[in-house]
Amino acid sequence: MNFRRLVYQSVLWRGLYFVSVLGLNIVIARYYEASYSGLIYFITNSFALIVTIGGFSLESGMGYYVVSGKVKALPLANFSIGWTLAATIASLLMLFLLVDTNIISSAYANYSFAAFCYIAGCMLVNFFTAFFYAHKDFLSPNLVMTIVNIILIMLIPLSNEGLFNKEQYIDIYFGGFLFQGLVLALLFFMFNKAERIIQLPSKQSLKRVFKYAFQAFGANLLFFLLYRVDYFFVEKYCSAGNLGNYIQVSKLVQLFLVLPAIIASAVFPMSAAGDKETLHRGLAQLSRILVFGYCMICIVLSVVGYWLFPWVFGKSFDNMLIPFILLVPGIISLCVVSLLSAYFAGQDKVWINAVSSFCGLIMIVLGNVIWIPANGIVAASAVSSVGYFIVLVVLLFAWHKDKASLGIRQLFIIRPAADLGSIKAIWLKISNLLKKEP
């Protein structure tokens, strides 16, 4: 499958999933309002950090070696089941220990079931989506996750009929993550039958995977902290309502990163498989289109956001506009960062991603310490935007060194005739896929 068709497939099916994520986010925001939804997402953010550490980015190493054809997927899939179980148990024991020793809030003890479902479910989702994507199958995992999200959305109105309350729905919500992971694992094993089911990877294969994962882990952990460390400062120094507003702005930024992430999932296997010249041209054009399109969208949202944000998310989300405007440069930076990070990961140069994230993280932590206590979520947004721009600058320097003949300007300056024509072609391709695919 060529690069363009792979991008079209990825945009179509992953885009469908992220639309369902947006819908679920909106109904939860309206259902719980700013203060309570902020707490839910803050707890989720803590669990996501555990998943990042416990998963050790093994899905990156597994995906890389499956794509390159150096390691078979089925033995790694079996290993990932055992790793998920062991990592989840260890994570829960550590969580309980931290609560008992008062290192973290005792409130986490009330979310033990949610922790189990989220940690185990997300690890399974990470592993098995990596296997599906390595086989260039974007339909199966995203269709499963979309259906689960739609079910979760449909369940919220039922709470008004007394079938369950708000606290019980939280358990249902987190249970959805585990259900997604279990279904994806089952589907993968059904699609990849073998005479000998219990196959484990060789020591040499695991050594390769762990070596790659070690580099990816550093980069992923740094990027996680780069993107979400501000949550902890905002939770400490700001009100529950402002925390909810800020996290919702942050999730809006995540929405902007959906399309670059979708494209990046296609860039990674193509980068790992070779064909650098075609990939450079395609990646540069995609970057130009994203930058131009996102600039236009951000301008519109900055104008209408004062009325739009409370209308979409609820009246309690009336403090989103200024943080969003301050994050616009960061949004533009991150959309290009997503593409370049996937490119360098596919080139087995994950250390470049780690260095860039580290530079941005230092800026964000120092800025948060200095300015958030006095200036709240406004300072958090401005500091984060500067940090994301620093990450982009480092990656652009590495891109320039990697391919000097394809300059940095080609990633940003739109070419109206060629690029706008490509947008039309992408839309037509996706429309055709919608008609052909089941």
SULMO-V768907 format. One record per helix or strand of 2 or more residues. SS is the DSSP state (H for helix, E for strand). FROM is the first residue (numbers start at 1). LEN is the number of residues. If there is no record, write none. Layout:
ss:SS from:FROM len:LEN
ss:SS from:FROM len:LEN
This chain:
ss:H from:3 len:53
ss:H from:58 len:10
ss:H from:73 len:28
ss:H from:106 len:29
ss:H from:139 len:21
ss:H from:166 len:26
ss:H from:203 len:35
ss:H from:240 len:34
ss:H from:276 len:38
ss:H from:321 len:26
ss:H from:350 len:53
ss:H from:408 len:4
ss:H from:416 len:21
